């Protein structure tokens, strides 16, 4: 299939299609019901792929099939399963941590690692920022120094030029403990 062959992501698209062919074989597209799709997810998980990667592969596979359908209107592409169909629901996901639990988490991050080649400073900084800003993990991973203003004591979680989305990345004050990390 020639879908996405000239895009920078062509290799990733090809990998997604190869995964589908390896797991499903030469299957009729209209036979890709919920059960078949969940089979793909389980096999990709067994191969050690993350939920994020699996979700991307599913989306790429369906994009290719929908692209193919443009020139072949007789092709019946079933609805793609949603993350709610296959991602695990974490118990107590919305539960706030107690001070004792937070203390244990910080102590684990501060403890000396078993292997001296692996420092844990980044975990400590991440925890301080996560607790101090109540930010989502992605916003903290993408944080740069240009978003931090120590002079006025603010962190802009939404970088310059990035469109504000419904998840909202606010500007938050820097507490004294965060300023020292």
N, C-alpha and C positions, 0 to 999 in steps of 0.2 A: 504494500500500500504506500502511496506517495504522500500521505497526510503529514504535514509539518516538516517535510524534508529540508526546507530552506530556512527554517527557524533556528535560532541559537540553541533551542531546547530539543533539537531533533534527536540527539542521542538519548535523552531522557524519554522521549516519546517512543523511540524504538525499543528501549528497555521495557517499558510498560506493555507494549504489544507483544514482545517476546515472552514476558511473564504469562500473559493471558494464553498465548498459544501453547506454551509448555504445560500449563495446568489444565486448560480446557481441551486442548487438541483442536482438531478441525471440526468445530461445533457450529451449528446453525445459530445465527445471532438471535433469532426469535426464541431459542431454547434457553437463553440466559436468564432464567427465573431467579427468584430470591435465593433458592437453595444453591444454585450454581455459583452465584455471586458470593455467597457466604463461604463456599468451598474455596474460592480464590483467596478470600481474606484469610482464612485459616492456614492455607498453604504458605502464603506470604509471611504470615506471623511465624510459622514454623521455620521459615528460612531466616528468621531474625530481623525482619523489617519492622520499623516503627509504625505506629498508627498514622503518623503524618505522611510517611512515604506511601503507605498502602492507600490512603485517601487520595493522594496525588495520582497514583497509578490508576485507580478506578476512574477518576475524572478524565485522565488522558485517554483511556480505553473508550469511554463513552463519547468523548469529543471526536475521536476518530470514526466511530460508528455513525454518529450524527452527521459528520462531514460526508461520509460515503453515501448516506441516505439522500443528500441533496441531489445527487445525480441518479439515484435509484429509489424513487418514491415508493416502490413496492416493498422495500426493506422495512421490516417491523423491528424497531429497536425497543426493547422493554425498558421500563423505568429503572434507573440505577438505584441501588439501595442507598439509604442515607446513613450517616454516622450513627444515628440512634439505633439502627438495625444491628450494628456490629461492634461499636465501641463500648467498652465496659463502663458501667456506671459506678463511680467510686462512692462507697458508703461514707457518709459524713463529709461530703465534699465541701459543703457550705459551713461546716462547723468551725467556729473560731478556736484557735489554739489557746490553751491555758498558759499562764505564766510559767508553770513548771515544764510544760511541753516545749515552749519556746526556749527556755533555759537549757533543756537537754539538747535541743537542736543546735543552739549556739555553742554549747560545750563540745558537741561532736565536731563541729566545724573548726573549733579552736584547738582540738587535740592534735598532737603530733601524728603525722601519717606513718603508717607502717613502713613505707618505702620513702626514704628521704628525697628521692627524685621528684616526688609529687607534693607540691606545696598546697595548702588549703586556703591561702589568703583570698583567692577569688570567691570561695564559698562564703567566707566571713563577710566580704563586701556585698555579695549578692543578698545575703540574709539581712544585713543592716538596711540595704536599700529596699528590699521587699517589705520588711516590717515597717520601716519608716515612711514609705510612700504609699503602701497598699496597692502597688502597681502589679499589673500582669507581668508574667515572666518574659514575654516577647518584648515588651516595652523596655525592660531593664537590660535585656541582652543587646538591644539596638542602641542603647544610650551612649552618647559620645560627650566629650568634654565641652563641645560647643553648646550643648544644651544645659550646662551647669553654670550658674552665675554665683560664685562665692561672695562677690561684693554685695549683692542685695539678698543673698541667701535663698535662691530659688532653683528648682530643677524643672525645665520644660520637658515633659515626657513625650510630647509630640514634636518631632524635629521640624526645623524650618523647611517649608516646601512640601511637607507631607500633609495630605488632606485629613482633616479630623473625621474619624469614623464614629459609628454608634457606640463603640467600646469606650470612647473618650479617653484621651491621654491628657490629663490636666497639667497645669503648672502647680507644683507643690513646694512648700517651704522646706528649707534644709534645717533640720534640728542639729544641735551641737554635736551629738553622737555621730550623725551622718557626715558632718563636715570633717571629722577627724579620720574617716576611713579613706 
